């Protein structure tokens, strides 16, 4: 059985058959649990509504670093919204210097608010970082993010960044990007990661793995990430499935 640790299910509602069909396809492909990740205030409510409706889905709430700087939660607002037992994480949050320009202190401030909420709630953080690896890790370390724990999602960074994340107790989540032919450095990192700290994800509807690259991604496709990872590491798919699922349950004990 597999877990899709990061998916934007609300963005798949228009697929043929709607969310019921998407989730049925996932179950048919041995996906036992899906985390629906919010990126802004409206999707926080959508993610929570979806998680309430389906027993095998949890939610993470937060504001993505690229969302307009005027849209913010206070720590208190995040903590209040995350009280529901189907909300298992805070995020996705972090830093993205690829899509945003200028003085990005507002991004860093937003990131710190999410970290503080995670610490107060003792709920793990779901971290997005793009072209901001050093600042991302510096803030996580400075703000004591290990008190919340968390995941560097859709990991595409170098080994040094992976090591810093591992050193503060974080998990590394690998997406369909690891299956891409040009992801040579990431594949080398994926070989070195300790297996007990790896998670797998789709980031659906984005970043579909080979052989679906370029198409709409779905939670059912997370098994292809596991299959590629097994071949890359000289392991079995069954073992990758078992351990990544155990890792997820250890980080999120309320999901089983």
MARVO-325655 format. One record per residue (C-alpha): y, z, x; chain; residue number from 1. Coordinates in steps of 0.001 Angstrom, whole numbers. Each point is the difference from the previous one (the first is absolute). Example, Ala and Ser with C-alpha at 12.3 -4.5 7.8 and 13.67 -1.06 7.14 Angstrom:
SITE      yy      zz      xx ch   i
SITE   -4500    7800   12300  A   1
SITE    3440    -660    1370  A   2
END
This chain:
SITE      yy      zz      xx ch   i
SITE       0       0       0  A   1
SITE    3523    -827    1154  A   2
SITE    3490    1383    -597  A   3
SITE    3133   -2134    -155  A   4
SITE    2444    2530    1407  A   5
SITE    3133   -2106    -643  A   6
SITE     587   -2444   -2833  A   7
SITE    2887    -936   -2305  A   8
SITE   -2033    -247   -3193  A   9
SITE    3081    -217   -2193  A  10
SITE     744   -3375    1623  A  11
SITE   -3403   -1320   -1133  A  12
SITE     484     670   -3720  A  13
SITE     679   -3710    -660  A  14
SITE   -3297   -1144    1500  A  15
SITE   -2446   -1616   -2424  A  16
SITE   -1570    2758   -2065  A  17
SITE    2651    2482    1102  A  18
SITE    -658    3207    1903  A  19
SITE   -3280     589   -1815  A  20
SITE   -1401   -3174    1562  A  21
SITE    1396     810    3455  A  22
SITE   -1559    3452     -79  A  23
SITE   -3310   -1235   -1422  A  24
SITE    -192   -2534    2852  A  25
SITE     654    2799    2481  A  26
SITE   -2752    2168   -1472  A  27
SITE   -2405   -2964      73  A  28
SITE     733    -259    3738  A  29
SITE    -786    3690     635  A  30
SITE    3615    1202     141  A  31
SITE    -212    3565   -1265  A  32
SITE    3628    1053     277  A  33
SITE    3431   -1664     218  A  34
SITE    3380    1496     872  A  35
SITE    2895   -1622   -1852  A  36
SITE    3062     192    2227  A  37
SITE    3578     110   -1289  A  38
SITE    2954   -1589    1793  A  39
SITE    2953     970   -2230  A  40
SITE     890    2179   -2989  A  41
SITE   -1324   -2377   -2650  A  42
SITE   -3311    -544    1787  A  43
SITE    -381    3769     441  A  44
SITE    -304     257   -3771  A  45
SITE   -2225   -3089    -185  A  46
SITE   -2339    1350    2687  A  47
SITE    -253    3352   -1751  A  48
SITE    -662   -1646   -3374  A  49
SITE   -2781   -2135    1515  A  50
SITE   -1551    2991    1752  A  51
SITE      26    1999   -3229  A  52
SITE   -1751   -2830   -1832  A  53
SITE   -2841    -682    2450  A  54
SITE   -2249    2769    1348  A  55
SITE    -655   -1712    3361  A  56
SITE    3678    -538     872  A  57
SITE    2530    2321    1621  A  58
SITE    3706    -472     619  A  59
SITE    2428     416    2872  A  60
SITE    3695     273    -784  A  61
SITE    3009    -822    2137  A  62
SITE    2640   -2553     930  A  63
SITE    -753   -2763    2505  A  64
SITE    2449    -222    2924  A  65
SITE    1232   -3462   -1038  A  66
SITE     970    1002   -3543  A  67
SITE    3774      59    -538  A  68
SITE    1613    2949    1742  A  69
SITE    1607    1153   -3252  A  70
SITE   -3421     797   -1481  A  71
SITE   -1065    3432    1154  A  72
SITE   -1907    3118    -946  A  73
SITE     990    3475    1050  A  74
SITE   -2734    2180    1433  A  75
SITE      22    1971   -3250  A  76
SITE    -405   -3150   -2121  A  77
SITE   -2941   -1212    2082  A  78
SITE   -1672    3394    -141  A  79
SITE     427     166   -3788  A  80
SITE   -1375   -3516    -542  A  81
SITE   -2972     630    2254  A  82
SITE   -1244    3069   -1858  A  83
SITE   -2469   -2069   -2035  A  84
SITE   -3521     365    1385  A  85
SITE    -476   -3795      86  A  86
SITE    2828    -245    2555  A  87
SITE   -1819     538    3279  A  88
SITE    2572   -1224    2553  A  89
SITE    3675    -613     727  A  90
SITE    1090   -3531     843  A  91
SITE      12   -2609     942  A  92
SITE    2777    1132    2250  A  93
SITE    1068    -662    3555  A  94
SITE    2206   -2445    1878  A  95
SITE     321   -3778     -78  A  96
SITE    2442   -1616    2411  A  97
SITE   -1368   -3499    -673  A  98
SITE    1489    -508   -3463  A  99
SITE    2979    2367     181  A 100
SITE    3041    -434    2225  A 101
SITE    3023    1989    1137  A 102
SITE     266    3765     196  A 103
SITE   -3331    1233   -1347  A 104
SITE     631    3731      96  A 105
SITE    -422     -20   -3793  A 106
SITE   -3577   -1203     539  A 107
SITE    -683    2822    2409  A 108
SITE    1544    2536   -2397  A 109
SITE   -2194   -1268   -2847  A 110
SITE   -3032     259    2278  A 111
SITE     798    3630     838  A 112
SITE     302     860   -3702  A 113
SITE   -3497   -1344    -632  A 114
SITE   -1418    1923    2957  A 115
SITE    1531    3235   -1255  A 116
SITE   -1435    -578   -3484  A 117
SITE   -3430    -663    1479  A 118
SITE     185    3194    2031  A 119
SITE    1023    2082   -3021  A 120
SITE   -2721   -1510   -2164  A 121
SITE   -2653     -60    2734  A 122
SITE    -653   -3588   -1063  A 123
SITE    -528   -2686    2663  A 124
SITE    2584   -2642     831  A 125
SITE    -584   -3747    -235  A 126
SITE    2007   -1551    2830  A 127
SITE    1372   -3529     264  A 128
SITE    1404   -1075    3366  A 129
SITE    1162   -3431    1114  A 130
SITE    1889    -682    3218  A 131
SITE     834    3706      53  A 132
SITE   -3028    1558    1650  A 133
SITE    1820    2375    2355  A 134
SITE    2499    1287   -2549  A 135
SITE   -2763     387   -2577  A 136
SITE   -2158    2089    2291  A 137
SITE    2979    1972    1359  A 138
SITE    1025    1055   -3507  A 139
SITE   -3552     882   -1039  A 140
SITE    -323    2199    3079  A 141
SITE    3470    1544    -250  A 142
SITE    -341     810   -3704  A 143
SITE   -3421    1624     335  A 144
SITE   -1769   -2597   -2139  A 145
SITE   -3363    1299    1190  A 146
SITE     532    2833   -2494  A 147
SITE    -479   -2583   -2757  A 148
SITE   -2349   -2392    1773  A 149
SITE    -176   -3633    -898  A 150
SITE    -771   -3634     682  A 151
SITE    1646   -2760    1986  A 152
SITE    -765   -2706   -2537  A 153
SITE    -612   -3680     708  A 154
SITE     -47     828    3693  A 155
SITE    1209   -2822    2292  A 156
SITE    1311    1971    2957  A 157
SITE   -1171     497    3580  A 158
SITE   -2409    2587    1395  A 159
SITE    2815    2285    1174  A 160
SITE    1283     293   -3577  A 161
SITE   -3511     537   -1332  A 162
SITE    -523    2772    2542  A 163
SITE    3237    1747   -1015  A 164
SITE   -1084    -150   -3651  A 165
SITE   -3461    1324     801  A 166
SITE    1505    2810    2089  A 167
SITE    1830    1379   -3069  A 168
SITE   -3135    -234   -2125  A 169
SITE     833   -3189   -1864  A 170
SITE   -2474   -2642   -1121  A 171
SITE     285   -3728     729  A 172
SITE    -527   -2413   -2886  A 173
SITE   -1037   -3569     729  A 174
SITE     768   -2848   -2381  A 175
SITE    -975   -3667    -240  A 176
SITE    2294    -711    2953  A 177
SITE   -2758    1195    2341  A 178
SITE   -2107   -2987   -1143  A 179
SITE    2650   -2566     987  A 180
SITE    -778   -2126    3067  A 181
SITE    3383     707    1586  A 182
SITE    -348    3800    -311  A 183
SITE   -1528     343    3464  A 184
SITE    1909    3119    1107  A 185
SITE    -695    1740   -3303  A 186
SITE   -3689    -810     283  A 187
SITE     -84    1618    3437  A 188
SITE    1633    3118   -1452  A 189
SITE   -2493      -9   -2896  A 190
SITE   -2886      63    2482  A 191
SITE    1408    3112    1697  A 192
SITE     896    2064   -3059  A 193
SITE   -2221    3025    -629  A 194
SITE   -2081    -891   -3034  A 195
SITE     656    3345   -1673  A 196
SITE    3728    -842    -250  A 197
SITE    -184   -3525   -1455  A 198
SITE     746    -972   -3590  A 199
SITE    -102   -3471   -1556  A 200
SITE    2370   -1576   -2511  A 201
SITE    1076   -3250   -1607  A 202
SITE    3772     467    -513  A 203
SITE    -694   -2290   -2984  A 204
SITE    1440   -2266   -1233  A 205
SITE    1034    -742    3598  A 206
SITE   -1894    -812    3214  A 207
SITE   -3340   -1159   -1358  A 208
SITE   -2690     120    2693  A 209
SITE   -1949   -2973    1261  A 210
SITE   -1568   -1870   -1865  A 211
SITE    2703     436   -2683  A 212
SITE    3023    -197    2293  A 213
SITE    3002   -1477   -1800  A 214
SITE   -1299     913   -3453  A 215
SITE     844    2953   -2214  A 216
SITE   -1657    3061    1459  A 217
SITE   -2032    2358   -2201  A 218
SITE   -1686    3379     547  A 219
SITE   -3418   -1686    -164  A 220
SITE     789   -1698    3315  A 221
SITE     152    3241    2001  A 222
SITE   -3693    -437     738  A 223
SITE     899   -3021    2143  A 224
SITE    2159    2251    2180  A 225
SITE   -3004    2308     394  A 226
SITE   -2314   -2907     798  A 227
SITE    2327   -1326    2684  A 228
SITE     472    3476    1459  A 229
SITE   -3759     509     174  A 230
SITE    -471   -3261    1907  A 231
SITE    2951     764    2288  A 232
SITE   -1331    3429     917  A 233
SITE   -3703    -879      99  A 234
SITE    -716    2238   -2968  A 235
SITE   -1520    -449   -3443  A 236
SITE    2006    -583   -3156  A 237
SITE   -1858    2895   -1595  A 238
SITE    1149    2382    2720  A 239
SITE    3603   -1214    -130  A 240
SITE     -34     412   -3783  A 241
SITE   -1500    3475     192  A 242
SITE    2290    1375    2690  A 243
SITE    3263   -1519   -1242  A 244
SITE    -784    1404   -3455  A 245
SITE    -777    3411    1518  A 246
SITE    3285    -168    1916  A 247
SITE    1885    -736   -3213  A 248
SITE   -1657    2912   -1807  A 249
SITE     777    2332    2877  A 250
SITE    3683    -957    -102  A 251
SITE      78      56   -3821  A 252
SITE   -2574    2591   -1095  A 253
SITE    1162      -2   -3643  A 254
SITE   -1155   -3609    -514  A 255
SITE   -3688     882    -365  A 256
END
